[in-house]
Amino acid sequence: MNMRCRIPGCCGGASRWGAYCNAHKIRDRRHGHPEQETITKAILAPYVARVRKRIDKNDTSELWGLLEQKWSDTLADCRCYLSDVVDQGVPLTKTKRGACGELLKVAQCVAPKDVVETALAMYLLAEMEPRRFKSDRAFLFQLVRRVRGLAEVNAGEWYDHRSGRTKRVYRDLSPRTTLVMAEMLGDVFGCVGLTIARKEVEEIEGRSWMKQRTHAALEALV
Ligand SMILES: [Zn+2]
């Protein structure tokens, strides 16, 4: 008997032991959920703009400097982990090593400020457009994807003759490595990201409430 992919509406056949067809299996590995859409730079852009505005509005706050410091502390930890393995033979899982290496790669060619803005923007997006994320896991995968995407501009490019387009080399990470990276990013940016996201939503709700009241007051005029 042929097994069908478990995603409703998908006509793909699943392997004997798998739940999904090949395409959905790959999406699950790359995006954290078989039906998770790719959060592109373009989707995130308005939220990066919102974060920038918030930072500008509070340019004397020490929060941003503290965040950059936390990010740089995390990178120092990563370097420590990696050199411990080499120098003292301290066992470190392959997953953790991979995650540390990837974060350092990002840091090598991306300014801390850009990492801060992109990571915080992801939390804003999740708060304001929660339907874009199929699960918490899918959110974490997209967080890692967008932060890694910042380094992509400096990654190698190759020309695909078949499609006639220039493509970027983007190495897929194992789902476990992705989750460890997400955990480290979440430790640095999660709390501030969620708090700012809530503030943004409160502001928007506050504005629409004002609008409603103004409208009601106008209607009540005699
Ligand atoms: Zn499928």
Boltz pocket constraint, residues with backbone or C-beta under 6 A from the ligand:
constraints:
  - pocket:
      binder: B
      contacts: [[A, 5], [A, 6], [A, 7], [A, 10], [A, 11], [A, 12], [A, 20], [A, 21], [A, 22], [A, 23], [A, 24]]
      max_distance: 6.0
